Amino acid sequence: MSNTIWVKVVGFSQAERHTLNTLFRVSVPEDTHYSLWNPEGSVVPHVILIDTDCHEAEVELASPTFNSNVNVICVGGRGHPAAWRTFARPVDWLDLIAALNSLFVPTSDDYIDTRPGELGDKAVPPGVRVTLLVGLSAQDRMYLRARLSLAGLTDVDEADTAERASACMTHRHYDVVFVSLELDDADPWSLVQSFKGLLAPPQAVVVMTAQPSWAAMEHAEQLGCVGLLELPFNPPQVVSLLQKV
């Protein structure tokens, strides 16, 4: 199955962008496709390639909408604390493409088969972030999955109960977790709190409820959640929050 990786490019000369486009076409395996990200599109970039020698780089890195969870590759005379890799000019473009491939191109050992319906220690391709949805209805799961896919989060597991969620988290690491506050089998806040005790806690936790309140929002903030979503989902709210995860 083809895997499209959206690359946001900030700065660079016309000649450098032409070089990138050419290498994107010829330097990656057939099942991976790099495409330049367009702000008019509905997807979120998987990686940001920034020319730190241009003014646009300062604007991008200082923007309140800058997502620190997205891998950043800097090119130029200045580095940045958020950078995963930094390349000086003149750029070794093949080395840069190799760095991208190390993030997003799976090797033959990146997948472990499990039988349908069984939990297993499933590895994921480099650069892919895994999401867990806990306690949502079928309709809400379908909607959120569609939004997550547009945001580049395509590896998604589901758990109907807190017990099932805990079992999932003993077998896989999840980068993003969505938890309904209307769980039937356990206190959802205790479940969220338990994430902090994991060896590798989720990078982002979002709680969801049909009865939003200031108290719930404050509690979510105290537990380090990136936000609280209302149920049924409010599309603009969902889109805005996904930019933070």
C-alpha positions as CSV (number, residue, x, y, z in Angstrom):
1,M,0.0,0.0,0.0
2,S,1.4,3.4,-1.0
3,N,2.4,5.6,1.9
4,T,2.2,9.4,1.2
5,I,4.4,11.6,3.4
6,W,3.5,15.3,3.3
7,V,6.6,17.6,3.5
8,K,6.1,21.2,4.5
9,V,9.0,23.2,2.9
10,V,9.7,26.7,4.3
11,G,12.1,28.9,2.3
12,F,14.7,27.6,-0.2
13,S,15.4,28.9,-3.7
14,Q,13.6,27.8,-6.8
15,A,16.5,25.6,-7.8
16,E,16.7,23.9,-4.4
17,R,13.0,23.2,-4.5
18,H,13.4,21.7,-8.0
19,T,16.1,19.5,-6.7
20,L,13.9,18.3,-3.8
21,N,11.0,17.5,-6.2
22,T,13.3,15.5,-8.4
23,L,14.8,13.5,-5.6
24,F,11.4,12.9,-4.1
25,R,10.5,11.1,-7.3
26,V,13.6,9.0,-7.8
27,S,15.1,8.4,-4.4
28,V,12.5,6.5,-2.4
29,P,10.9,3.0,-2.6
30,E,7.8,2.5,-4.7
31,D,5.5,2.1,-1.6
32,T,6.5,5.5,-0.2
33,H,5.7,8.8,-1.8
34,Y,6.9,12.3,-0.7
35,S,4.7,15.2,-1.6
36,L,5.0,18.9,-1.0
37,W,2.5,20.0,1.6
38,N,0.0,22.7,0.5
39,P,-1.6,24.9,3.2
40,E,-4.9,24.8,1.2
41,G,-5.1,21.1,1.7
42,S,-6.9,19.3,4.5
43,V,-3.9,17.2,5.7
44,V,-1.3,18.0,8.3
45,P,2.4,17.7,7.3
46,H,4.4,14.8,8.6
47,V,7.7,16.6,8.5
48,I,8.8,20.3,8.2
49,L,11.9,21.1,6.1
50,I,13.1,24.6,7.1
51,D,15.6,26.9,5.4
52,T,17.0,28.7,8.5
53,D,18.8,31.3,6.4
54,C,15.5,32.9,5.4
55,H,13.1,35.2,7.3
56,E,10.2,32.7,6.8
57,A,12.0,30.3,9.1
58,E,11.8,32.7,12.0
59,V,8.1,33.3,11.4
60,E,7.4,29.6,11.2
61,L,9.3,28.6,14.3
62,A,7.8,31.5,16.3
63,S,4.2,30.9,15.2
64,P,1.7,29.9,17.9
65,T,0.4,27.2,15.6
66,F,3.8,25.6,15.2
67,N,3.4,21.9,16.1
68,S,6.4,20.7,18.1
69,N,5.4,17.1,17.7
70,V,6.2,17.2,14.0
71,N,9.7,16.3,13.0
72,V,11.7,19.3,11.9
73,I,14.8,19.2,9.6
74,C,16.8,22.4,9.4
75,V,19.0,23.5,6.5
76,G,21.4,26.4,6.7
77,G,23.8,28.2,9.0
78,R,21.5,28.2,12.1
79,G,20.1,25.3,14.0
80,H,17.1,25.2,16.2
81,P,16.3,23.2,19.4
82,A,13.2,21.8,17.8
83,A,15.3,20.3,14.9
84,W,15.5,16.5,14.6
85,R,18.4,17.0,12.1
86,T,20.4,20.0,10.8
87,F,22.2,20.1,7.4
88,A,24.7,22.9,6.5
89,R,25.0,24.3,3.0
90,P,26.1,23.2,0.5
91,V,23.4,20.6,1.1
92,D,24.1,16.9,0.5
93,W,20.6,16.3,-0.8
94,L,21.0,12.5,-1.0
95,D,22.0,12.5,2.7
96,L,18.9,14.6,3.5
97,I,16.7,12.2,1.6
98,A,18.3,9.3,3.4
99,A,17.4,11.1,6.7
100,L,13.8,11.3,5.6
101,N,13.8,7.7,4.6
102,S,15.1,6.7,8.0
103,L,12.0,8.4,9.5
104,F,9.3,7.1,7.1
105,V,10.4,4.2,5.1
106,P,9.8,0.8,6.9
107,T,12.4,-1.9,6.7
108,S,11.5,-5.6,6.4
109,D,11.7,-6.0,10.2
110,D,9.3,-3.2,11.1
111,Y,6.2,-5.4,11.0
112,I,5.2,-8.3,13.2
113,D,2.2,-10.4,12.2
114,T,-0.6,-10.9,14.7
115,R,-3.7,-12.9,14.2
116,P,-6.9,-10.8,13.7
117,G,-8.5,-9.8,17.0
118,E,-5.4,-10.6,19.0
119,L,-3.2,-8.1,20.8
120,G,0.4,-8.4,20.0
121,D,3.6,-6.4,20.3
122,K,3.1,-4.7,17.0
123,A,6.0,-2.6,15.7
124,V,5.3,0.4,13.4
125,P,7.2,2.0,10.6
126,P,9.6,4.7,11.6
127,G,8.0,8.1,11.9
128,V,4.5,6.7,12.2
129,R,2.5,7.8,15.3
130,V,0.0,5.4,16.9
131,T,-3.4,6.5,18.3
132,L,-5.8,4.9,20.7
133,L,-9.5,5.7,21.0
134,V,-11.2,4.8,24.3
135,G,-14.9,4.6,25.0
136,L,-16.4,6.2,21.8
137,S,-19.6,5.2,20.0
138,A,-19.2,3.6,16.6
139,Q,-20.4,6.8,14.9
140,D,-18.0,9.0,16.8
141,R,-15.1,6.6,16.2
142,M,-15.8,6.7,12.4
143,Y,-15.8,10.5,12.4
144,L,-12.7,10.8,14.5
145,R,-10.8,8.2,12.4
146,A,-11.5,10.2,9.3
147,R,-10.2,13.4,10.9
148,L,-7.1,11.6,12.3
149,S,-6.4,10.2,8.8
150,L,-6.4,13.7,7.3
151,A,-4.0,14.7,10.1
152,G,-1.6,12.0,9.2
153,L,-2.5,9.7,12.1
154,T,-3.6,6.5,10.2
155,D,-2.5,3.8,12.7
156,V,-5.5,3.8,15.1
157,D,-6.7,1.2,17.7
158,E,-10.0,1.2,19.5
159,A,-11.0,0.2,23.1
160,D,-14.6,0.1,24.3
161,T,-13.6,0.0,28.0
162,A,-10.9,1.2,30.4
163,E,-9.9,-2.4,31.0
164,R,-9.5,-3.0,27.2
165,A,-7.5,0.2,26.9
166,S,-5.1,-0.8,29.7
167,A,-4.6,-4.2,27.9
168,C,-3.8,-2.4,24.6
169,M,-1.3,-0.2,26.3
170,T,0.6,-3.1,27.8
171,H,1.2,-4.4,24.2
172,R,1.8,-1.2,22.3
173,H,3.1,2.3,22.8
174,Y,0.5,5.0,21.9
175,D,1.6,8.5,20.9
176,V,-1.9,10.0,21.1
177,V,-4.8,8.8,23.2
178,F,-8.4,10.0,23.2
179,V,-10.5,9.1,26.3
180,S,-14.2,9.5,26.7
181,L,-15.2,10.8,30.2
182,E,-18.4,8.7,29.9
183,L,-16.6,5.3,30.5
184,D,-18.8,2.7,32.2
185,D,-16.3,0.4,33.7
186,A,-13.9,2.8,35.4
187,D,-13.1,6.4,36.4
188,P,-11.8,8.0,33.2
189,W,-9.7,10.5,35.2
190,S,-7.9,7.6,37.0
191,L,-7.2,6.1,33.6
192,V,-5.7,9.3,32.3
193,Q,-3.7,9.6,35.5
194,S,-2.3,6.1,35.0
195,F,-0.7,7.1,31.7
196,K,1.9,9.0,33.6
197,G,3.2,5.8,35.2
198,L,4.0,4.2,31.9
199,L,7.6,3.8,30.8
200,A,6.7,5.7,27.6
201,P,3.7,7.9,28.3
202,P,1.6,9.2,25.4
203,Q,2.8,12.5,23.9
204,A,-0.7,13.8,23.8
205,V,-3.9,12.9,25.7
206,V,-7.3,14.3,24.8
207,V,-10.5,13.8,26.8
208,M,-14.0,14.0,25.4
209,T,-17.4,14.5,27.0
210,A,-21.0,15.2,26.2
211,Q,-21.2,17.4,29.3
212,P,-18.3,19.9,29.0
213,S,-17.7,22.2,32.0
214,W,-15.0,24.6,33.3
215,A,-14.2,22.1,36.1
216,A,-13.6,19.3,33.5
217,M,-11.4,21.6,31.4
218,E,-9.4,22.6,34.5
219,H,-9.0,19.0,35.6
220,A,-7.9,18.0,32.1
221,E,-5.3,20.8,32.1
222,Q,-4.0,19.7,35.6
223,L,-3.5,16.2,34.3
224,G,-1.5,17.5,31.3
225,C,-4.1,16.8,28.6
226,V,-3.7,18.9,25.4
227,G,-7.5,19.6,25.4
228,L,-11.1,18.6,25.9
229,L,-13.4,17.9,23.0
230,E,-17.2,18.2,23.1
231,L,-19.5,15.3,22.0
232,P,-21.0,15.2,19.5
233,F,-17.9,16.5,17.8
234,N,-17.6,20.1,16.7
235,P,-15.6,20.0,13.5
236,P,-13.7,23.3,13.9
237,Q,-12.8,22.4,17.5
238,V,-11.5,19.0,16.4
239,V,-9.4,20.5,13.5
240,S,-8.0,23.1,15.9
241,L,-7.1,20.5,18.5
242,L,-5.5,18.1,16.1
243,Q,-3.0,20.8,15.2
244,K,-1.7,20.5,18.8
245,V,-1.1,16.8,18.8
